[in-house]
């Protein structure tokens, strides 16, 4: 019910944004409608290729999945869900590789939109487009964001009514992976940066390879792979996502206008500037807005915004649009996961920073007393 209501609301904003665009943007929502529609090219580059290759990737994952199931009694979907973003192959792989359809959807949508997105998109992007002097704050923020992801996933699983024992057993490796990854990012950021940078390139490479295969078939009529999803199905998915974004972006703009004053006041209580609050709101569409504005933030803002960019991003962006296109019934659980993880990441990062500041102040007082 919640999922349908949200889609209908987005549909209303899609129509309003389109009409506003037609009449010269008197409400200034047409710009956001245009921005959403223009994402189609970027989405095509990132989704069509990897989506087309999902049958091949499924074959590659099958031996590993069998080992995981027989050895640990874990659903095989845990692997692609943990390393691929929901809209970069996780959903298709999890759905087809899982031995439990309920867990397959959960891993593909919920885990794929959080931990999988952090692996394949957020971490490589965060370290590649930001300044060297910000890397320390980014590492700390990513660590905090990743640590809070399991809590959001478990909350979403409970919301979906998944058997608690089954849920917790299959979430155990994700909890361990999140903790280990968080520690490694904090203790050995240099190594982690290189690993994820190469992994990010691998994902992009696979997507482009899939596009090449599609192009060869469309132009020359030669099918490089027999088991490849049709170009028509791939582009139809991208088109659906684009339509959703054409409504989601104007909706987010209205939310931003309505909540700007109270959110700025809330930000002041946490020691955040208006630009940092704006970046957090923009993060609901894409965390690129956070990483592109880090140089304008103070140290606390950098850590808190990065933590939120890991666990709470894309609620009204591409992930929402993708999920609405392939598994709309899970939108409510998606919101629960992102909200719980995102809020926890902000609270935990604020707590850690305040504790560090208190220790620094105590050290200065003790030093002054000497």
Legacy VTK file of the C-alpha trace (Angstrom):
# vtk DataFile Version 3.0
C-alpha trace
ASCII
DATASET POLYDATA
POINTS 370 float
0.000 0.000 0.000
2.805 2.437 0.968
4.663 1.553 -2.226
1.639 2.273 -4.431
0.934 5.593 -2.701
4.532 6.743 -3.180
4.512 5.776 -6.873
1.232 7.647 -7.385
2.648 10.724 -5.634
5.761 10.583 -7.828
3.439 10.279 -10.825
1.659 13.489 -9.806
4.984 15.344 -9.566
6.019 13.889 -12.920
2.936 15.453 -14.525
3.375 18.771 -12.662
7.059 18.937 -13.567
6.357 18.135 -17.235
3.612 20.792 -17.485
5.827 23.334 -15.707
8.602 22.571 -18.207
6.187 23.088 -21.113
5.173 26.538 -19.851
8.678 27.870 -19.152
9.235 26.737 -15.532
7.063 29.255 -13.610
7.139 26.883 -10.581
10.830 26.098 -11.183
9.999 22.393 -11.077
10.416 21.893 -14.808
14.175 22.137 -14.381
14.076 19.173 -12.021
11.837 17.257 -14.397
14.384 17.897 -17.161
17.234 16.861 -14.870
15.504 13.555 -14.139
14.814 12.810 -17.807
18.392 13.668 -18.797
19.733 10.929 -16.527
18.716 8.416 -19.201
22.113 8.522 -20.929
24.057 7.962 -17.725
21.669 5.216 -16.652
21.993 3.500 -20.027
25.784 3.476 -19.723
25.650 2.012 -16.218
22.714 -0.406 -16.488
22.151 -1.739 -20.019
25.510 -3.515 -20.314
25.607 -5.118 -16.869
21.912 -6.027 -17.076
22.493 -7.648 -20.469
25.356 -9.752 -19.091
23.455 -10.974 -16.009
22.900 -14.510 -17.470
26.663 -14.848 -18.011
27.453 -13.525 -14.528
24.907 -15.954 -13.121
26.836 -18.872 -14.626
30.091 -17.562 -13.156
28.558 -17.245 -9.681
26.879 -20.677 -9.699
29.866 -22.763 -8.450
30.528 -20.327 -5.610
26.854 -20.253 -4.703
26.697 -24.023 -4.462
29.722 -24.027 -2.141
28.208 -21.343 0.110
24.901 -23.213 0.354
26.384 -26.645 1.061
29.089 -25.460 3.471
27.348 -22.760 5.498
23.629 -23.186 4.712
23.607 -19.560 3.581
21.512 -18.409 0.656
23.828 -17.865 -2.357
22.248 -14.470 -3.082
24.315 -13.074 -0.218
27.364 -12.864 -2.528
26.091 -10.715 -5.429
23.919 -8.696 -3.026
26.981 -7.734 -0.990
29.242 -6.680 -3.867
26.934 -5.325 -6.600
24.582 -2.345 -6.377
20.888 -3.113 -6.779
20.786 -1.377 -10.174
24.179 -2.721 -11.301
23.324 -6.413 -11.411
22.540 -7.341 -7.787
18.794 -7.760 -8.187
18.927 -9.889 -11.339
21.720 -12.085 -9.979
20.170 -12.540 -6.529
16.736 -13.289 -7.931
18.067 -16.013 -10.215
20.759 -17.518 -7.984
18.774 -17.715 -4.743
17.363 -20.934 -3.282
14.792 -18.881 -1.362
12.886 -16.320 -3.460
12.081 -14.190 -0.398
15.751 -13.979 0.590
16.744 -13.458 -3.029
14.601 -10.335 -3.295
15.811 -9.146 0.107
19.495 -9.550 -0.786
19.083 -8.066 -4.246
17.028 -5.031 -3.231
17.858 -4.261 0.410
21.469 -5.440 0.737
22.256 -4.489 -2.856
21.050 -0.925 -2.301
23.277 -0.492 0.770
26.359 -2.689 1.145
26.424 -3.656 -2.536
26.165 0.002 -3.577
28.950 0.920 -1.143
31.222 -1.760 -2.648
30.608 -1.123 -6.332
29.857 2.612 -6.435
30.181 4.791 -3.342
33.658 3.783 -2.111
35.373 3.906 -5.544
33.691 7.228 -6.370
34.317 8.810 -2.955
38.050 8.199 -3.038
38.489 9.064 -6.716
36.784 12.480 -6.927
37.795 14.047 -3.592
40.949 15.869 -2.468
43.783 14.048 -0.667
43.399 16.203 2.453
39.812 14.957 2.807
40.646 11.233 2.609
40.975 10.851 6.412
37.485 12.265 6.997
36.040 10.244 4.114
37.518 7.020 5.530
36.029 7.711 8.941
32.628 8.580 7.455
32.561 5.477 5.247
33.497 3.298 8.231
30.594 4.699 10.265
28.155 4.430 7.371
29.038 0.803 6.647
28.815 -0.222 10.309
25.190 1.014 10.470
24.070 -0.796 7.294
23.252 -4.180 8.957
20.829 -2.524 11.403
18.845 -1.037 8.529
18.855 -4.327 6.619
17.600 -6.283 9.633
14.855 -3.693 10.237
13.782 -4.055 6.593
13.798 -7.852 6.868
11.554 -7.695 9.939
9.254 -5.281 8.076
9.007 -7.837 5.232
8.098 -10.591 7.695
11.108 -12.806 6.946
11.590 -15.535 9.541
13.831 -13.960 12.192
16.150 -16.952 12.618
16.618 -17.247 8.856
17.162 -13.501 8.547
19.736 -13.246 11.343
21.684 -16.300 10.149
21.961 -14.939 6.618
22.778 -11.450 7.916
25.658 -12.701 10.090
28.257 -12.634 7.255
27.056 -9.160 6.250
27.524 -7.906 9.812
31.040 -9.378 9.870
31.864 -7.995 6.407
30.622 -4.538 7.418
32.696 -4.505 10.615
35.813 -5.839 8.871
35.465 -3.404 5.994
34.940 -0.496 8.363
38.079 -1.393 10.344
40.181 -1.853 7.185
39.072 1.481 5.755
40.066 3.206 8.986
43.347 1.325 9.545
44.582 0.743 5.982
42.809 3.258 3.732
45.557 3.215 1.094
45.129 -0.490 0.344
41.340 -0.292 0.433
41.335 2.699 -1.918
43.318 0.732 -4.521
41.183 -2.411 -4.159
37.892 -0.580 -4.583
39.206 1.637 -7.351
40.052 -1.485 -9.368
36.728 -3.076 -8.449
34.910 0.040 -9.622
36.775 -0.127 -12.939
35.809 -3.796 -13.249
32.104 -2.945 -12.852
32.351 -0.155 -15.445
34.299 -2.467 -17.751
31.628 -5.167 -17.548
28.893 -2.642 -18.297
30.717 -1.281 -21.343
31.483 -4.836 -22.529
27.773 -5.633 -22.389
27.055 -2.507 -24.448
29.673 -3.571 -27.006
27.982 -6.969 -27.382
24.602 -5.283 -27.791
26.045 -2.873 -30.358
27.615 -5.687 -32.398
24.286 -7.522 -32.506
22.259 -4.425 -33.439
24.690 -3.240 -36.131
26.011 -6.496 -37.601
23.332 -8.971 -36.555
25.946 -11.193 -34.886
25.240 -12.458 -31.362
28.506 -12.698 -29.399
26.741 -14.440 -26.510
23.715 -16.671 -26.884
22.559 -16.005 -23.307
22.221 -12.231 -23.320
19.175 -10.197 -22.326
17.652 -8.403 -25.316
18.438 -4.760 -25.988
14.723 -3.961 -25.990
14.248 -5.331 -22.456
17.341 -3.493 -21.182
16.339 -0.131 -22.642
12.736 -0.575 -21.446
14.069 -0.887 -17.888
16.171 2.277 -18.288
13.136 4.087 -19.691
10.981 3.139 -16.695
13.669 4.333 -14.283
13.965 7.639 -16.167
10.212 8.284 -15.933
10.298 7.677 -12.168
13.232 10.110 -11.796
11.333 12.678 -13.845
8.808 12.739 -11.001
11.113 12.013 -8.048
13.403 15.007 -8.649
10.580 17.608 -8.610
9.148 15.893 -5.502
12.499 16.131 -3.729
12.744 19.803 -4.703
9.360 20.505 -3.081
10.390 18.581 0.048
13.605 20.619 0.155
11.680 23.895 -0.055
9.211 22.879 2.652
11.794 21.545 5.130
14.739 23.887 4.487
14.129 26.163 7.499
13.489 23.443 10.133
16.363 21.341 8.772
18.752 24.305 8.928
17.748 24.860 12.564
18.297 21.167 13.290
21.668 21.384 11.557
22.718 24.283 13.777
22.085 22.113 16.845
24.512 19.525 15.435
27.067 22.116 14.362
26.365 21.766 10.629
26.248 24.617 8.130
23.445 25.286 5.636
25.629 24.002 2.756
26.128 20.705 4.593
22.387 20.362 5.182
21.765 21.110 1.498
24.272 18.396 0.537
22.510 15.906 2.813
19.152 16.685 1.220
20.694 16.328 -2.232
22.158 13.027 -1.066
18.626 11.645 -1.025
18.832 11.754 -4.826
22.554 11.080 -5.333
25.560 10.996 -2.998
27.650 12.641 -5.729
26.287 15.933 -4.379
28.004 15.196 -1.061
31.386 14.234 -2.483
31.342 17.131 -4.922
30.930 19.641 -2.090
33.232 18.230 0.608
35.766 21.039 0.119
33.155 23.542 1.339
32.451 21.634 4.584
34.015 21.678 8.031
35.594 18.526 9.456
32.470 17.423 11.287
30.322 18.006 8.218
32.670 15.929 6.046
32.431 12.909 8.348
28.670 13.125 8.942
27.782 13.766 5.294
30.027 10.912 4.109
28.520 8.509 6.658
25.023 9.455 5.480
26.127 9.166 1.828
27.027 5.504 2.435
23.928 4.354 4.294
21.120 6.786 3.408
21.707 7.805 -0.232
19.446 7.410 -3.293
16.156 7.202 -1.347
14.538 9.415 -3.990
17.089 8.741 -6.739
18.069 6.008 -9.153
17.706 3.174 -6.660
14.107 4.104 -5.862
13.346 4.358 -9.573
14.940 0.978 -10.282
13.121 -0.767 -7.425
9.827 0.807 -8.487
10.418 -0.667 -11.953
11.303 -4.226 -10.921
9.978 -4.901 -7.391
7.639 -2.082 -6.320
6.287 -4.041 -3.337
9.653 -3.701 -1.595
9.729 0.111 -1.660
8.439 0.280 1.929
11.214 -2.030 3.156
13.726 -0.026 1.103
12.638 3.156 2.898
12.832 1.458 6.291
16.371 0.215 5.580
17.674 3.549 4.297
15.989 5.565 7.054
17.243 3.383 9.920
20.787 3.118 8.531
20.938 6.795 7.579
19.688 8.138 10.907
21.957 5.778 12.862
24.956 6.886 10.783
24.268 10.540 11.628
23.790 9.829 15.339
26.863 7.587 15.559
29.112 9.987 13.627
27.965 12.909 15.790
28.602 10.862 18.964
32.096 9.819 17.837
33.096 13.344 16.809
31.790 14.852 20.051
33.736 12.261 22.073
36.903 13.019 20.107
36.444 16.749 20.668
35.956 16.180 24.399
39.194 14.175 24.574
41.037 16.904 22.681
39.700 19.548 25.053
40.659 17.487 28.108
44.145 16.989 26.656
44.534 20.718 26.089
43.399 21.490 29.636
45.785 18.916 31.109
48.605 20.277 28.987
47.787 23.807 30.033
47.776 22.754 33.674
51.310 21.324 33.335
LINES 1 371
370 0 1 2 3 4 5 6 7 8 9 10 11 12 13 14 15 16 17 18 19 20 21 22 23 24 25 26 27 28 29 30 31 32 33 34 35 36 37 38 39 40 41 42 43 44 45 46 47 48 49 50 51 52 53 54 55 56 57 58 59 60 61 62 63 64 65 66 67 68 69 70 71 72 73 74 75 76 77 78 79 80 81 82 83 84 85 86 87 88 89 90 91 92 93 94 95 96 97 98 99 100 101 102 103 104 105 106 107 108 109 110 111 112 113 114 115 116 117 118 119 120 121 122 123 124 125 126 127 128 129 130 131 132 133 134 135 136 137 138 139 140 141 142 143 144 145 146 147 148 149 150 151 152 153 154 155 156 157 158 159 160 161 162 163 164 165 166 167 168 169 170 171 172 173 174 175 176 177 178 179 180 181 182 183 184 185 186 187 188 189 190 191 192 193 194 195 196 197 198 199 200 201 202 203 204 205 206 207 208 209 210 211 212 213 214 215 216 217 218 219 220 221 222 223 224 225 226 227 228 229 230 231 232 233 234 235 236 237 238 239 240 241 242 243 244 245 246 247 248 249 250 251 252 253 254 255 256 257 258 259 260 261 262 263 264 265 266 267 268 269 270 271 272 273 274 275 276 277 278 279 280 281 282 283 284 285 286 287 288 289 290 291 292 293 294 295 296 297 298 299 300 301 302 303 304 305 306 307 308 309 310 311 312 313 314 315 316 317 318 319 320 321 322 323 324 325 326 327 328 329 330 331 332 333 334 335 336 337 338 339 340 341 342 343 344 345 346 347 348 349 350 351 352 353 354 355 356 357 358 359 360 361 362 363 364 365 366 367 368 369
